[in-house]
Amino acid sequence: MFMTISTTGDPLRPATDLGFLLHKHPGRAQAFSTAHGTAHVFYPEASDERCTAALLLEVDPVALVRRGRGKGRSGTPDTALAQYVNDRPYAASSLLAVAMGSVFRTALSGTCAALPERAARPLPLRIEIPALPARGGAPLVRALFGPLGWTSVEAEPVALDERFPGWGESRYVRLVLEGELRLAAALRHLYVLLPVLDDAKHYWVTPDEVDKLLRAGDGWLAGHPEHALITSRYLARRRGLTRQAMERLELVRLAEADDLGVEDVDNAVDEATDTEERPVPLAERRREAILRALDAAGAATVLDLGCGQGQLVQALLRDPRYTRVAGVDVSVRALTVAARRLRLERMGERQAARVSLFQGSLTYTDKRLKGYDAAVLSEVIEHLDLPRLPALEYAVFGSARPATVIVTTPNSEYNVRWESLPAGHVRHGDHRFEWTREEFRAWAHGVAERHGYGVEFVPVGPDDPEVGPPTQMAVFRTAPATDAPTTTETATTTTTTAKEEKAA
C-alpha cells in the first residue's frame, strides 16, 4: 500500500515544514512496526519549494491469516485461496488507515509544538493513492471527498488489464486530491474514508469504533451529505453501533448549528417592536429562571447536561456558592467553544478546580454524572427522538440521580404567537417534537412517579392567559417541596407530586 502527501512552499514558509507537521524528519527513512505489517516513511523529494512524504505499508497476508483473520464463522481456519492471494499488500484499505493512525498520530491530532501556527493553517496539499478500492466507483469517491473542501478530486478508474480493454474497469481507482486544507483535516478525511470506500474492515469492529469515528469526523462528518453511508460502512454495517453513532451525530449537528449562530425562533427579537428598550431574549430569561431554581434548591454542585457553548456554566461560575460545575455535551466542537468562552487556559488554579467540561451522551449511563446536587437539561429533550427519551430518563433520574433536576422545553401552544413561525412548524429544525403544557406535565409526572421525585412547574417568559408561557420548566426534587410556591414573572407555580395527582 502506498500513499504520498505533497506540499509547496514560499519564501517565508519552506515546504519542508511538512516534516515538522508529520513529526518525521525529511533527511532519513524510518520504519515502524504496526499490527498488520511494517510501515515505512520516507521523502522522495524535500526542498524549500516542494516536499513529498511517502507512506509505504508492507503487509504479509499469510501472517494476517495465521493470526486469526482467516477463520470462518465456526472458528475453524478458512483455507480458501482468496485468504492468501488478495489485494491487501497493494490496495489502500482499513489497514492503511490503521497505519496512519499509528505513524501520524500527532499529525492527526493537529498539534505541532515546533510550528503551532503552521499546523493551524491550511496548506497547499496534493495527496495521491495509486490503488484505492472503491465499491461504488469514481462517482462515490467524488461524492465523499467533494464536500470536504478539496478543490480537485480526481478518481481515475483502473482497467482490469490495459492489454485487453474489453475486460472493462476494475473496482480500483487512482485517487488524487488537491486543495488548501489543514494537514490534520486531510489526514482525518483519509482515516475515515479509506475503509468506507473499501467497504470492509480488516479487523474486528468493537463499540469503541464509534468514538474513533466521531473523533476523526469532528467538524465535518455530521454535516456531510453522505454521513449515513459513511457511518454504516465505517462500522461494518453493525446496526447497533450505526444507530448509536447516528444518534450522537444528530446531537453534534445540533451543537454545530448553534455554534454557527442558528437560533430558535423564540430567541429572536422583533426589530419592528415599538418599545424604547430592547426586549430580553427568552434564552436569557431561561437562564435567570434556572439560576433562581438552583438557588432555591440550595445546590452547591451542578451539572449542565447539553451545555453547548457554556453560557449557563459561565453564569454559575460567577457565583462562589457553586463549588463544582460540570458541562457535558456530545460535541467536541461545542466544548471547545465553551472552553474559549470560559477562558479555561487563563483561569487561576482555584477557579479552574471548580469547573470541568467533558464529552458524553445523555442517553447512556455515565459514572461521571453521579454525586452532584443538581442537574439542568435546558432545551435538550426536544432534540431527541421520542423512543430515546426513556434512555435519557434512566441515565439522569435513575442512574445519576441528583437531588434536583431542572428541565426546560418549548411550549408548543405558544407557537401561534410567533408571527415569523409558519403554522405547523417547530421552532428549530432539529426539534423532534414540541409538547403542549398537558403533554409535558404528563411526561414529568410519569418520570417523577417512576423515580421517586416530586415536581413543580414554572412558567418562563410572559404567561399568556390563553396559550401559556413560551417556555415551560419542571423542577424535580427527591422530596416534595414544603416551602411556599415560587413566583415567576406574574404567574404562580404549581407544585404537585405524581402520587398526589394520581390520588386526586
C-alpha positions in Angstrom: 0.0 0.0 0.0 1.4 3.4 -1.0 0.4 7.0 -0.4 2.1 10.3 -0.9 1.5 13.7 0.6 3.0 16.8 -1.1 3.0 20.5 -0.4 4.7 23.6 -1.8 6.5 26.4 0.0 7.1 30.1 -0.4 10.0 32.4 0.7 8.5 32.7 4.2 7.4 29.1 4.7 9.6 26.3 3.3 7.8 23.2 2.1 10.0 21.1 4.4 7.8 22.3 7.2 5.8 19.3 6.3 8.4 17.2 8.2 7.6 19.1 11.4 3.9 18.7 10.9 4.2 15.0 10.3 6.9 14.6 13.0 9.0 12.7 10.6 12.4 14.0 9.6 12.8 14.5 5.8 16.5 13.6 6.0 16.1 9.9 6.8 13.9 6.9 6.1 12.1 5.5 9.1 10.3 2.1 9.7 7.5 1.4 12.2 6.1 -1.9 13.3 2.3 -1.9 13.1 -0.4 -4.5 13.9 -0.5 -5.6 10.3 3.0 -5.2 9.0 5.8 -2.6 8.7 5.2 1.0 7.8 7.9 3.0 6.1 8.0 6.8 5.9 10.4 8.5 3.5 10.7 11.6 1.4 11.2 11.2 -2.4 11.7 15.0 -2.6 12.4 17.6 0.1 13.3 21.2 -0.9 12.1 24.6 0.2 9.9 24.8 -2.9 8.3 21.3 -2.8 8.2 18.4 -0.3 6.7 15.0 -0.6 6.3 12.5 2.2 5.5 8.8 1.3 3.9 6.2 3.5 4.5 2.6 2.4 2.8 -0.3 4.3 4.2 -3.8 3.8 1.5 -6.4 4.7 2.1 -10.1 4.9 -1.3 -11.6 4.0 -0.2 -15.1 5.1 0.7 -13.9 8.6 -2.5 -12.0 8.7 -4.5 -15.2 8.1 -2.4 -17.2 10.7 -3.2 -14.6 13.4 -6.8 -15.4 13.1 -8.3 -13.2 10.4 -8.7 -16.1 8.1 -11.1 -18.1 10.4 -14.6 -18.7 9.4 -17.7 -18.1 11.5 -17.4 -21.6 13.0 -13.9 -20.7 14.3 -12.2 -23.2 12.0 -9.5 -21.9 9.6 -10.7 -20.8 6.2 -8.4 -22.4 3.7 -9.9 -20.6 0.7 -7.2 -19.4 -1.7 -8.5 -15.8 -1.5 -7.3 -15.7 2.1 -3.7 -15.9 0.9 -3.9 -14.4 -2.6 -5.6 -11.0 -2.4 -5.1 -7.2 -2.8 -4.1 -6.5 0.8 -0.4 -5.8 0.2 -1.2 -3.4 -2.7 -4.5 -1.5 -2.4 -5.3 1.1 0.3 -7.8 -0.2 2.9 -8.5 0.0 6.6 -5.0 -1.5 7.2 -3.5 1.7 5.7 -5.9 3.8 7.9 -4.7 1.9 11.0 -1.1 2.5 10.0 -1.8 6.2 9.5 -3.4 6.4 13.0 -0.2 4.9 14.4 2.5 6.6 12.4 0.9 10.0 12.1 -1.0 10.1 15.4 0.3 13.5 16.5 -0.3 15.0 13.0 -3.9 13.6 13.1 -4.5 15.5 16.3 -3.4 18.7 14.7 -0.7 19.6 17.2 2.8 20.7 16.5 4.9 22.2 19.3 7.6 23.4 16.9 5.2 25.1 14.4 1.8 25.6 16.1 0.7 28.4 13.7 1.6 26.3 10.7 -0.4 23.3 12.0 -3.4 25.5 12.5 -3.4 27.0 8.9 -4.3 25.4 5.6 -1.5 24.1 3.4 -1.5 23.6 -0.4 -1.8 19.8 -0.4 -1.7 17.1 -3.0 -2.4 13.5 -1.9 -2.1 10.6 -4.2 -3.0 6.9 -3.7 -2.2 4.8 -6.8 -4.7 1.9 -5.9 -7.8 2.5 -3.9 -10.7 0.0 -3.7 -13.9 1.9 -4.4 -17.1 0.0 -4.0 -19.4 2.5 -5.8 -16.8 3.6 -8.3 -15.4 7.0 -9.1 -18.8 8.8 -8.6 -18.9 7.7 -5.0 -15.3 8.8 -4.4 -16.1 12.3 -5.7 -19.3 12.3 -3.6 -17.4 11.5 -0.5 -14.4 13.9 -0.9 -16.1 16.6 -2.9 -18.0 18.3 0.0 -14.9 18.4 2.2 -13.2 21.4 0.7 -10.9 19.8 -1.8 -10.7 21.9 -5.0 -9.9 18.9 -7.1 -10.9 15.2 -6.6 -9.5 13.0 -9.4 -10.7 9.4 -9.3 -9.4 7.6 -12.4 -10.7 4.1 -12.8 -8.0 1.4 -13.2 -8.5 -1.0 -16.1 -8.5 -4.7 -15.3 -5.8 -5.2 -17.9 -4.6 -2.5 -20.2 -3.8 -5.1 -22.9 -7.5 -6.1 -23.0 -9.7 -3.0 -22.9 -12.8 -5.1 -23.5 -12.4 -6.6 -20.0 -13.6 -3.2 -18.6 -12.7 -1.4 -15.4 -11.7 -2.9 -12.0 -13.1 -1.7 -8.7 -10.0 0.3 -8.1 -9.2 3.9 -8.8 -6.2 6.1 -8.7 -7.0 8.9 -6.3 -5.5 12.4 -6.4 -6.7 15.1 -4.0 -5.7 18.7 -4.3 -6.7 21.7 -2.2 -5.8 24.0 0.7 -6.6 22.3 3.9 -5.1 21.8 7.3 -3.0 18.7 7.3 -4.8 17.2 10.3 -8.2 17.6 8.5 -6.8 16.0 5.3 -5.5 13.0 7.3 -8.8 12.6 9.1 -10.7 12.5 5.9 -8.5 9.7 4.7 -8.6 7.9 8.0 -12.3 7.6 7.8 -13.0 7.3 4.1 -10.4 4.7 3.1 -12.2 1.8 4.9 -15.5 3.3 3.8 -14.6 3.1 0.1 -13.2 -0.4 0.5 -16.4 -1.2 2.4 -14.5 -3.6 4.6 -12.7 -3.6 8.0 -9.8 -6.0 8.2 -10.1 -6.2 12.0 -12.9 -6.8 14.5 -15.2 -3.8 14.9 -15.8 -3.1 18.6 -18.0 -0.4 20.3 -15.0 1.9 20.7 -15.0 2.3 16.9 -17.9 4.8 17.3 -15.7 7.0 19.4 -12.9 6.8 16.8 -15.3 7.7 14.1 -16.7 10.8 15.9 -13.2 12.0 16.9 -11.9 11.7 13.3 -15.1 13.1 11.9 -15.4 16.0 14.3 -16.1 19.2 12.4 -17.1 17.6 9.1 -18.9 14.3 9.3 -22.2 15.5 10.9 -22.8 17.9 8.1 -21.7 15.6 5.3 -24.4 14.8 2.7 -23.4 11.1 2.8 -22.9 10.8 6.6 -25.4 7.9 6.9 -23.5 5.8 4.3 -20.1 6.8 5.8 -21.3 5.8 9.3 -22.8 2.5 8.2 -19.8 1.4 6.1 -17.2 2.5 8.7 -18.9 0.5 11.4 -19.1 -2.6 9.1 -22.9 -2.3 8.9 -23.4 -3.3 12.5 -26.8 -1.9 13.2 -26.5 -1.3 16.9 -23.2 0.7 16.5 -24.5 2.5 13.5 -27.7 3.6 15.3 -25.7 4.8 18.3 -23.3 6.8 16.0 -26.2 8.4 14.1 -27.9 9.5 17.3 -24.7 11.1 18.5 -24.1 12.7 15.1 -27.6 14.3 15.3 -26.6 15.9 18.6 -23.3 17.0 17.1 -25.1 18.6 14.2 -27.4 20.5 16.5 -24.4 21.8 18.5 -22.6 22.8 15.4 -25.7 24.7 14.2 -25.8 26.5 17.5 -22.0 27.4 17.1 -22.7 29.0 13.7 -25.4 31.2 15.3 -28.5 29.4 14.3 -31.1 30.3 16.9 -34.5 29.1 17.9 -37.3 31.4 16.7 -38.3 32.0 20.3 -34.9 33.6 20.9 -35.3 36.1 18.1 -36.2 39.8 18.8 -38.7 41.5 16.6 -36.8 44.6 15.3 -40.1 46.3 14.4 -41.3 46.2 18.0 -42.3 49.7 19.1 -40.6 49.8 22.5 -38.0 52.0 24.0 -36.0 49.2 25.5 -34.8 46.0 23.6 -36.8 43.0 24.8 -34.9 40.5 27.0 -34.2 37.4 24.9 -36.0 34.3 26.0 -32.7 32.4 26.3 -31.6 34.9 29.0 -35.0 34.6 30.8 -34.5 30.8 30.9 -31.0 31.1 32.4 -32.4 33.5 35.1 -35.3 31.1 35.9 -32.8 28.2 36.2 -30.5 30.2 38.4 -33.5 31.1 40.7 -34.5 27.4 40.9 -30.9 26.3 41.7 -30.7 29.0 44.4 -34.0 27.8 45.9 -32.7 24.2 45.9 -29.5 25.2 47.8 -27.4 23.3 45.3 -23.6 23.7 45.5 -22.6 21.3 42.7 -24.3 21.5 39.4 -24.3 19.5 36.1 -25.2 21.3 32.9 -26.3 18.5 30.6 -26.1 19.6 27.0 -24.1 22.7 27.9 -23.5 23.8 24.3 -21.4 27.0 24.3 -21.2 27.2 28.1 -23.4 30.2 28.8 -25.0 28.6 31.9 -21.7 27.3 33.1 -20.2 30.8 32.9 -23.1 32.2 34.9 -22.8 29.6 37.6 -19.0 30.2 38.0 -19.7 33.9 38.7 -21.4 32.8 42.0 -19.0 31.5 44.6 -21.7 29.4 46.2 -21.3 26.9 43.4 -18.2 24.9 44.4 -18.3 22.5 41.4 -19.8 22.9 38.0 -19.6 20.4 35.1 -20.6 21.0 31.5 -21.4 17.9 29.4 -22.0 17.8 25.7 -21.8 15.3 22.9 -19.9 17.7 20.6 -16.2 18.2 21.0 -16.5 21.4 19.0 -19.2 22.8 21.3 -16.9 22.0 24.3 -14.0 23.8 22.6 -16.2 26.9 22.1 -17.3 26.7 25.8 -13.6 26.4 26.9 -12.8 29.5 24.9 -15.8 31.4 26.4 -14.7 30.4 29.9 -11.0 31.2 29.2 -10.0 27.9 30.9 -6.4 28.3 29.8 -6.2 31.6 31.7 -8.1 30.6 34.9 -6.4 30.6 38.2 -5.8 27.3 39.9 -8.6 27.7 42.4 -11.2 28.8 39.8 -10.2 26.0 37.4 -10.7 23.4 40.2 -14.4 24.4 40.3 -15.2 23.6 36.6 -14.9 20.7 34.3 -16.0 20.1 30.7 -16.3 16.6 29.2 -17.9 14.8 26.3 -20.7 12.4 26.9 -24.0 11.2 25.5 -27.1 11.7 27.7 -28.8 8.5 26.6 -26.1 6.3 28.2 -25.3 5.9 31.9 -22.1 7.6 32.9 -20.5 7.4 36.4 -19.0 10.9 35.9 -22.6 12.3 36.3 -23.0 10.9 39.8 -22.5 12.9 43.0 -24.0 16.3 42.0 -26.6 18.2 43.9 -28.5 19.3 40.8 -28.6 18.7 37.0 -30.0 21.0 34.3 -31.5 19.9 31.0 -32.2 23.2 29.3 -33.8 22.9 25.8 -32.4 19.4 25.4 -35.1 16.8 25.5 -36.9 18.1 22.4 -33.8 17.3 20.3 -34.1 13.6 21.0 -36.3 11.1 19.2 -39.2 10.1 21.5 -38.1 6.5 21.7 -34.8 7.7 23.1 -36.3 9.6 26.0 -36.6 6.6 28.3 -32.8 6.1 28.0 -32.2 9.7 28.9 -34.7 9.5 31.8 -32.9 6.5 33.3 -29.4 7.9 32.8 -30.3 11.1 34.6 -33.1 10.3 37.1 -32.3 6.6 37.6 -28.5 6.3 37.5 -27.0 9.8 38.2 -29.9 10.7 40.5 -29.1 14.3 41.6 -31.4 15.7 44.3 -32.7 18.3 41.9 -33.3 18.1 38.2 -34.4 21.2 36.1 -35.9 20.6 32.7 -37.0 23.3 30.2 -38.6 22.8 26.9 -40.7 24.8 24.4 -44.5 25.2 24.9 -45.9 24.3 21.5 -49.2 26.1 22.3 -47.3 29.4 22.4 -46.1 29.0 18.8 -49.2 30.8 17.4 -47.8 34.0 19.0 -44.7 33.9 16.8 -45.6 35.7 13.6 -42.4 34.6 11.8 -43.2 30.9 12.5 -45.4 29.2 9.9 -48.3 27.2 11.2 -47.5 23.6 11.9 -43.7 24.2 12.1 -41.5 23.7 15.2 -39.2 26.5 16.4 -35.9 24.8 15.4 -35.2 22.5 12.5 -33.6 19.9 14.9 -36.6 19.7 17.3 -38.1 16.1 17.1 -41.2 17.2 19.0 -42.6 20.2 20.9 -45.1 19.4 23.7 -48.2 21.2 24.9 -48.4 22.0 28.6 -50.6 18.9 29.2 -48.2 16.6 27.4 -45.1 18.0 29.2 -46.9 17.6 32.6 -47.9 14.1 31.8 -44.3 13.1 31.0 -42.9 14.9 34.0 -45.4 13.3 36.4 -44.6 9.9 34.9 -40.8 10.5 35.4 -41.4 11.7 39.0 -43.5 8.7 39.9 -41.1 6.1 38.4 -38.0 7.5 40.1 -39.3 8.9 43.4 -39.3 12.7 42.8 -41.7 15.5 43.4 -42.2 18.0 40.6 -43.3 21.6 40.3 -43.9 23.6 37.1 -42.6 27.1 36.5 -43.6 29.4 33.5 -40.7 31.1 31.8 -41.5 34.3 29.9 -44.8 36.1 29.6 -47.6 33.8 30.7 -50.3 34.2 28.1 -53.8 33.6 29.6 -54.8 31.6 26.6 -51.7 29.7 25.4 -49.4 29.8 28.5 -45.7 30.8 28.5 -43.2 30.4 25.6 -41.1 28.0 27.7 -42.2 25.5 30.4 -39.9 24.4 33.2 -40.2 21.5 35.5 -38.2 21.3 38.8 -37.8 17.8 40.1 -36.8 17.1 43.7 -36.2 13.9 45.5 -38.5 15.1 48.3 -41.7 17.2 47.8 -41.0 20.9 48.4 -42.5 22.3 51.7 -41.9 25.9 51.1 -44.4 28.3 49.5 -44.6 28.2 45.8 -42.1 30.3 43.9 -43.4 33.2 41.7 -42.0 33.8 38.2 -43.0 36.9 36.3 -46.7 37.4 37.0 -47.6 33.7 37.3 -47.6 31.4 40.3 -46.0 28.0 40.1 -48.0 24.9 40.9 -46.4 22.1 43.0 -47.7 18.6 43.0 -46.2 15.2 43.3 -47.1 12.4 40.9 -48.8 10.4 43.7 -50.8 13.5 44.8 -52.0 14.0 41.2 -52.9 10.3 40.8 -54.8 10.4 44.1 -56.7 13.5 43.0 
